[in-house]
């Protein structure tokens, strides 16, 4: 069963990585850059958080930082350093990489996918009723970022899928923590 999943993952990677479009190369490269993340998150913060919850900006920024820390460090220490699955660019021949190097040796799970989906999940849970268009866009960004990692030859689809699931778990945990903090803060302010 595991061999079948691994072979499917490799075949799916080869198909995606070999079906490229030169017009999309720079888009996929841009989606993988950390400065692109900053632009997306600052726009979301400006368009949604400051409009919908200006008094809670500190909580949202703190939660976003915590999402990144949990997802990023967890993806490395819980998965990459223990599973030790080689990135496709280290394990396969003829991997197409655009304007990038292979990077670290191990790729399971994708930290980019974990980070992006942690943020997306937290923002979804926080704003699903207040700004559904915003959370739809942030999930689209998270999916595109994850796809870019396969397109650029850095990860197998399974790496990004498992990274996304781990990231969503981190985002949910941070949302639960932020809801608890808000509840405690409200209780304390009411008793004074």
Buried (B, 14 or more C-beta within 10 A) or exposed (E): EEEEEEEEBBEBBBEBBEEBEEEBBEEBBEBBEEEBBEEBBEBBBEBBBEEBBEEBEEBBEBBBEBBBBBBBEBBBEEBBEEEEBBBBBBBBEEBBBBEBEBBEEBBBBBBBBBBBBBBBBBBBBBBEEEBEEBBEBBBEBBBBBBBBBBBBBBBBBBBBBBBBBBBBBBBBBBBEBBEEEEEEEEEEEEEE
